[in-house]
Amino acid sequence: MSLTSLARSLLDNVAAAHEALIAETAATAPIVQGLQAIRAALAAGLDGLTDAQINAAPSADEWSIAEVLEHVAEHDRAYREVARHGVEHYVEHGLEHALQLWKLRNDLVAARTNGAG
């Protein structure tokens, strides 16, 4: 896997947030495995991207890949939604943002293929 130092730093931040969430909630094995799968999907989505691509926002109204990862880490450190939605919500939330990252990646790849990037 080819990850820039920025990509590794963003992933490390998500991993630290997940480890803290696991400890805070005494998460069960399925939750732990779900969070690990999210990190694997995020890492795969970052593979081969440059820092410029990671920081590129498609528009003023959309997040960059870096902002998506920063949001996941910040959200998963807050524990605000554990009482209301349960720790399972954090897996669902992470999966939604992993899909968002992959859409952003696909758009970057398409732009590069079409000569726009």
N, C-alpha and C positions, 0 to 999 in steps of 0.2 A: 504494500500500500504506500502510495506517495502522498504524504501530507506535509504542507508547509508548517512552519512553526506557529503561525496564527491558527491554522486548523487544529493543530495539536493542543494549543492553549485553550481554544473554545471547547474542544471535546473534554479536556481535563476539567474544565469548569463544570460542564454538565455531569461528568462522572462524580465529582466531589459533591455536587448537589444531590445526586441520586444516592450516594453512600450515606449522606446525612439524613435524607428522607427515609431510607431503609432503617437506619438506627433509631430515628425519632418515632417511627410508627411500628417498629418490630414487624416489618413486612414479611409476609409468607413467601415461600419459594416461588409460586407463580408470579407474584409481583416483582420479585427480584429478577426472575428470568425475563419478564416483560421489559423491565427497565434496561437490562443488558441488551436485549434485542433492539431497543430503541437506539442505544448508543452505537450498536453495530450498523444500523441503518444510516445513522447520521454520519458515521465515519466513512462508510462506503460512498455516501453522497458527496463527501468532501474530497475523495480520492482524485488526485490529478488536477484539482482546481488551483489557480493562482490566488495570491492574496487579493489582487485587484478584482477577480471574479467573486471571491467570498465577500468582499465589501461592496460590490456593485448592487445598487437598488434599481429594480426595473423602472420605477417611477417614484415620484415624491410621495405617493400614497401607499407604496409597498415597501416591505422590509427587505433588507439584504439577507443573505444567508447568515452572515455574522450576527445580525440582529435577531434572527430566528433562534439561533443557538443561545445568545445572551438571554433572550426571553425565557427559553426552556429552563435554563439554569436558575434564573431569578425566581420564576414561578415555583419551581420544585424545591427551592430553599425556604419558601414562605410558609408553607403548611396551612395557609388560610382556608383551604378547601377540604382538608382532611375530615373535619367534623361533619361537614354538610354532605360531602360526596364520597367519602372514603378514599383510601389510598389508591384504589383501582382507578379513580379519576386521573391520577397522575400518569398512568400508563396510557389511557385514552388520549390525554392531552399531548403527551410526547409523540404518540403515533400520528396525530393530526399534524404536528409540526414537522415530523419526519417526512410526511407526504408533501408538505409545503416546501421543504428544502429540496426534495427531488423534483418538484415542478420548477422551481427556480433553476436548478441545475440543468434540467432538460431545455429550458428556455435559453440558457447560456450556451449550451452545446449547439442548439439549433442556430443561434445567432452566429456562432463561430463558423459553423458549416456553411452558412449562407453568406459569409464574408463580412458580416457586420461587427465582428468582435475579435 
